[in-house]
Amino acid sequence: MREYDGLLRLLDEKKQLLERFEEVSLRMLTCEDDDLEEGMEERGRLIERVDELEAQVRGFCDGAGEPALLRALDPAASRGELPGWAAQFYDAARASDAVGLRLREANIQLHTRLEEVRERTLSLIRESNRGQGAQAAKYYGSMGARGGYPGSQLGKA
């Protein structure tokens, strides 16, 4: 049905964006720690676009008023229960769903990686706060807070 070709384009674009999201997520599993922020920003942009597409798909389906079309996009639907013309929409929706399922595993791994980086960073901060430079800074900072060093007029200016 030619009037629904626009929906197929939207579903294909959504699948492509999810594949790009997956690609970025997998790259983030092995990239340098400093590159993680860039990956997170790109993932955010991709998700915003996917959300926009999903809203367009919902609007398209609501406007079409075709129950078989809505059923074809439902993940709980069975391909066999749909009219023949709706199978292509079912297939397109399941292709996006397949990428989404793969993303779940990648997101779990990425979450673990981000937690490891956070813990490593916190450990480095704690370590630097215990070093001699940090101890000296605390000492000099406390002296300045009390009005200067003994015998000095600098703190009284």
C-alpha positions in Angstrom: 0.0 0.0 0.0 1.7 3.1 -1.3 0.1 5.5 1.2 2.1 3.8 3.9 5.5 4.0 2.2 6.4 7.0 4.5 6.0 4.7 7.5 8.4 2.2 6.0 10.9 5.0 5.6 10.5 6.1 9.2 10.9 2.5 10.5 14.0 2.1 8.4 15.5 5.3 9.6 14.8 4.3 13.2 16.6 1.0 12.6 19.6 2.8 11.1 19.8 5.2 14.0 19.6 2.3 16.5 22.4 0.5 14.6 24.5 3.7 14.8 23.7 3.9 18.6 24.9 0.3 18.9 28.0 1.0 17.0 28.8 4.0 19.3 28.0 2.0 22.4 30.3 -0.9 21.3 33.1 1.6 20.5 32.8 3.1 24.0 33.5 -0.3 25.5 37.1 -0.2 24.3 37.9 3.5 23.8 40.1 5.7 25.9 38.5 7.0 29.1 38.8 10.5 27.8 36.7 9.7 24.7 33.7 8.4 26.7 32.1 11.8 27.1 32.1 12.3 23.3 30.4 8.9 22.9 27.8 9.8 25.5 27.0 13.0 23.7 26.6 11.2 20.4 24.3 8.6 22.0 22.2 11.4 23.5 21.8 13.0 20.0 20.8 9.7 18.5 18.3 8.9 21.2 16.7 12.3 20.7 16.3 11.6 17.0 14.9 8.1 17.7 12.3 9.6 20.1 11.3 12.0 17.3 10.9 9.2 14.9 8.8 7.2 17.3 6.5 10.1 17.8 6.2 10.5 14.0 5.4 6.7 13.7 2.7 7.0 16.3 1.3 10.1 14.6 1.3 8.3 11.2 -0.5 5.3 12.7 -3.0 7.4 14.6 -3.7 9.3 11.4 -4.0 6.2 9.3 -6.8 4.7 11.5 -5.8 1.2 10.3 -6.0 -1.4 13.2 -3.9 -3.9 11.2 -1.1 -1.3 10.9 -1.0 -0.7 14.6 -1.1 -4.4 15.3 1.9 -4.9 12.9 4.0 -2.6 15.0 3.1 -4.3 18.2 5.9 -6.5 19.5 3.4 -9.0 20.8 1.8 -9.5 17.4 2.2 -12.6 15.3 3.0 -12.2 11.7 0.5 -14.9 10.7 -2.4 -12.9 12.2 -1.9 -9.9 9.9 -3.2 -9.3 6.4 -0.6 -9.8 3.7 0.0 -6.1 3.1 0.9 -5.5 6.7 3.7 -8.1 6.9 6.3 -5.6 5.6 5.5 -3.3 8.5 5.7 -6.1 10.9 9.2 -7.1 9.5 10.4 -3.5 9.6 9.3 -3.1 13.2 10.9 -6.4 14.3 14.2 -5.4 12.6 14.3 -2.4 14.9 13.3 -4.5 17.9 16.2 -6.9 17.1 18.7 -4.1 17.3 17.1 -2.9 20.6 17.6 -6.4 22.1 21.3 -6.3 21.2 21.5 -2.9 22.7 20.4 -4.1 26.1 23.5 -6.3 26.4 25.8 -3.5 25.1 24.3 -1.1 27.6 24.9 -3.5 30.5 28.5 -3.8 29.5 28.8 -0.1 29.0 27.3 0.7 32.4 29.9 -1.7 34.0 32.7 0.1 32.1 31.5 3.6 33.2 31.3 2.4 36.8 34.9 1.1 36.6 36.1 4.4 35.2 34.2 6.3 37.9 35.7 4.2 40.7 39.2 4.6 39.2 38.8 8.3 39.0 37.5 8.5 42.6 40.5 6.4 43.7 42.9 8.8 42.0 41.3 11.8 43.6 41.5 10.1 47.1 45.1 9.2 46.4 46.0 12.8 45.4 44.3 14.1 48.5 46.6 12.1 50.7 49.8 13.1 48.9 52.4 15.5 50.4 51.3 18.3 48.2 47.7 18.0 49.4 48.9 17.9 53.0 50.9 21.0 52.5 48.0 22.8 50.9 45.7 21.9 53.8 48.3 23.1 56.3 48.9 26.4 54.4 45.2 26.8 53.8 44.5 26.4 57.5 47.2 28.9 58.4 45.7 31.5 56.0 42.3 31.0 57.5 43.7 31.9 61.0 45.0 35.2 59.9 48.4 34.3 58.5 51.6 32.7 59.5 53.2 33.3 62.9 55.2 36.5 62.8 53.9 37.5 59.4 51.9 40.7 58.7 50.5 39.3 55.4 47.4 37.8 56.9 46.6 41.1 58.6 46.5 43.2 55.5 
